[in-house]
């Protein structure tokens, strides 16, 4: 009886292993390409990375950092990613550009956030390498994506704009206040002189 139960456990474990390694059907691959193509078309920027050698914990941390800036990371086969990018209207994509184990981060809101997050993460982890990316529908090289990562984020730019707009107003207020201070000081000096 124990022997039969052990055989059943082995069969169940084989079934679970084979189910986890099921290859995608042609239809599932087509659906995946359509979904990724739509994400790329709707995105402001994408960053393609090579994550070969990255530990599972580091991958989880990278995904968490990217989700925080609304740029989810998706692992996809190079051939399917190449097809999706071509269908999204991005010219110059070949499997040669997509080297290693690739994943794509799709930045929907901010053009810089995904690149900046990945570049910051890559400083601490040499297993993450920026391979390529897109901005709107233009293919970017790895160096161009790294340059994009050095730009300020949209929130930083907004803060700089508010500061720039506020500076003349603050200066004007200080000039008016200076005139009033000067008048008060002169009146006080006259009052002290007469007293």
C-alpha positions as CSV (number, residue, x, y, z in Angstrom):
1,X,0.0,0.0,0.0
2,X,2.8,2.4,0.9
3,X,4.5,1.5,-2.4
4,X,1.4,2.4,-4.4
5,X,1.0,5.8,-2.5
6,X,4.7,6.6,-3.3
7,X,4.1,5.8,-7.0
8,X,1.1,8.1,-7.0
9,X,3.2,10.9,-5.4
10,X,5.9,10.4,-8.1
11,X,3.3,10.5,-10.9
12,X,1.7,13.7,-9.4
13,X,5.1,15.3,-9.1
14,X,5.9,14.4,-12.8
15,X,2.6,15.9,-13.9
16,X,3.3,19.1,-12.0
17,X,6.8,19.3,-13.5
18,X,5.6,18.7,-17.0
19,X,2.8,21.2,-16.6
20,X,5.2,23.9,-15.5
21,X,7.4,23.3,-18.6
22,X,4.6,23.4,-21.1
23,X,5.6,25.2,-24.2
24,X,3.4,27.9,-25.6
25,X,1.1,26.9,-28.4
26,X,1.2,28.9,-31.7
27,X,-2.0,30.7,-30.7
28,X,-0.7,31.6,-27.3
29,X,2.5,33.0,-29.0
30,X,0.4,35.0,-31.4
31,X,-1.7,36.4,-28.5
32,X,1.4,37.3,-26.6
33,X,2.9,39.1,-29.6
34,X,-0.4,41.1,-30.0
35,X,-0.4,42.0,-26.3
36,X,3.3,43.1,-26.3
37,X,2.8,45.0,-29.6
38,X,-0.1,46.9,-28.0
39,X,2.0,47.7,-24.9
40,X,4.9,49.0,-27.0
41,X,2.6,51.1,-29.2
42,X,1.0,52.6,-26.1
43,X,4.2,53.2,-24.3
44,X,6.3,56.4,-24.2
45,X,9.5,54.4,-23.9
46,X,10.8,50.9,-23.5
47,X,14.1,49.5,-22.2
48,X,15.4,46.1,-23.2
49,X,17.8,44.4,-20.8
50,X,20.0,41.3,-20.7
51,X,19.5,39.8,-17.3
52,X,21.7,36.7,-17.7
53,X,23.1,35.6,-14.3
54,X,20.6,37.7,-12.3
55,X,19.5,35.9,-9.1
56,X,15.8,35.4,-8.4
57,X,15.9,37.8,-5.5
58,X,17.5,40.5,-7.6
59,X,14.9,40.0,-10.3
60,X,12.1,40.4,-7.8
61,X,13.7,43.6,-6.5
62,X,14.1,45.0,-10.1
63,X,10.5,44.2,-10.9
64,X,9.4,45.9,-7.7
65,X,11.4,49.0,-8.5
66,X,10.0,49.2,-12.0
67,X,6.4,48.6,-10.9
68,X,6.9,51.6,-8.5
69,X,7.5,53.8,-11.5
70,X,4.7,52.3,-13.6
71,X,7.1,50.4,-15.9
72,X,6.4,46.7,-15.6
73,X,9.2,44.3,-16.6
74,X,8.2,41.4,-19.0
75,X,10.4,38.4,-19.9
76,X,9.8,37.3,-23.5
77,X,11.5,35.2,-26.1
78,X,13.8,37.2,-28.4
79,X,12.0,36.1,-31.5
80,X,8.6,37.1,-30.2
81,X,9.9,40.4,-29.0
82,X,11.5,41.1,-32.4
83,X,8.2,40.4,-34.1
84,X,6.2,42.5,-31.6
85,X,8.6,45.5,-32.1
86,X,8.5,45.2,-35.8
87,X,4.7,45.1,-35.7
88,X,4.7,48.1,-33.4
89,X,6.4,50.0,-36.2
90,X,9.9,50.1,-34.8
91,X,12.4,49.7,-37.6
92,X,15.9,48.2,-37.3
93,X,15.1,45.5,-34.9
94,X,16.9,42.2,-35.4
95,X,17.6,39.3,-33.2
96,X,21.3,40.3,-33.3
97,X,20.5,43.4,-31.3
98,X,18.6,41.3,-28.8
99,X,21.5,39.5,-27.2
100,X,21.4,37.3,-24.1
101,X,18.3,36.6,-22.0
102,X,16.1,39.6,-22.6
103,X,13.3,41.3,-20.8
104,X,11.5,44.5,-21.7
105,X,10.4,47.3,-19.4
106,X,7.5,49.3,-20.8
107,X,7.2,52.9,-19.5
108,X,3.7,54.1,-20.0
109,X,3.7,57.4,-18.2
110,X,7.3,58.8,-18.0
111,X,9.9,58.6,-20.8
112,X,12.8,58.5,-18.4
113,X,11.6,56.5,-15.3
114,X,12.2,53.0,-16.7
115,X,15.7,53.8,-18.1
116,X,16.7,55.7,-14.9
117,X,15.5,52.8,-12.6
118,X,17.3,50.1,-14.6
119,X,20.5,52.2,-14.9
120,X,20.5,52.8,-11.1
121,X,19.9,49.1,-10.5
122,X,22.6,48.1,-13.0
123,X,25.2,50.2,-11.0
124,X,24.8,47.8,-8.1
125,X,24.4,44.6,-10.2
126,X,26.7,43.9,-13.1
127,X,24.3,41.1,-14.3
128,X,21.9,43.7,-15.7
129,X,22.9,45.1,-19.0
130,X,20.9,47.6,-21.0
131,X,20.7,46.2,-24.6
132,X,18.5,48.7,-26.4
133,X,15.2,50.6,-26.0
134,X,12.7,52.8,-27.7
135,X,11.5,56.3,-27.3
136,X,8.1,56.8,-28.9
137,X,8.7,54.6,-32.0
138,X,12.4,55.2,-32.5
139,X,14.9,52.5,-31.7
140,X,17.6,53.5,-29.3
141,X,21.1,52.0,-28.8
142,X,22.3,51.1,-25.3
143,X,24.3,54.3,-25.1
144,X,21.3,56.4,-26.0
145,X,19.2,54.6,-23.3
146,X,21.9,55.3,-20.8
147,X,21.9,59.0,-21.8
148,X,18.1,59.0,-21.5
149,X,18.5,57.7,-17.9
150,X,20.7,60.7,-17.0
151,X,17.9,63.1,-17.8
152,X,15.7,64.4,-15.0
153,X,12.4,62.7,-14.5
154,X,9.1,64.4,-15.3
155,X,8.5,65.2,-11.6
156,X,12.0,66.8,-11.4
157,X,11.3,68.8,-14.5
158,X,8.0,70.0,-13.1
159,X,9.7,71.1,-9.9
160,X,12.3,73.0,-11.9
161,X,9.6,74.7,-14.0
162,X,7.7,75.8,-10.9
163,X,10.9,77.1,-9.4
164,X,11.7,79.0,-12.6
165,X,8.2,80.5,-12.8
166,X,8.2,81.4,-9.2
167,X,11.6,83.1,-9.2
168,X,10.5,86.4,-10.9
169,X,7.5,86.7,-8.7
170,X,9.6,86.1,-5.6
171,X,12.1,88.7,-6.8
172,X,9.3,91.2,-7.5
173,X,7.9,90.7,-4.0
174,X,11.4,91.1,-2.4
175,X,11.9,94.4,-4.4
176,X,8.6,95.8,-3.1
177,X,9.3,94.7,0.4
178,X,12.8,96.3,0.1
179,X,11.2,99.6,-0.8
180,X,8.9,99.4,2.1
181,X,11.7,98.5,4.5
182,X,13.7,101.4,3.1
183,X,10.8,103.8,3.7
184,X,10.2,102.5,7.2
185,X,13.9,102.8,8.0
186,X,14.0,106.4,6.7
187,X,10.9,107.4,8.7
188,X,12.4,105.8,11.8
189,X,15.6,107.8,11.3
190,X,13.7,111.1,10.9
191,X,11.6,110.3,14.0
192,X,14.8,109.6,16.0
193,X,16.4,112.8,14.7
194,X,13.5,114.9,15.8
195,X,13.3,113.3,19.2
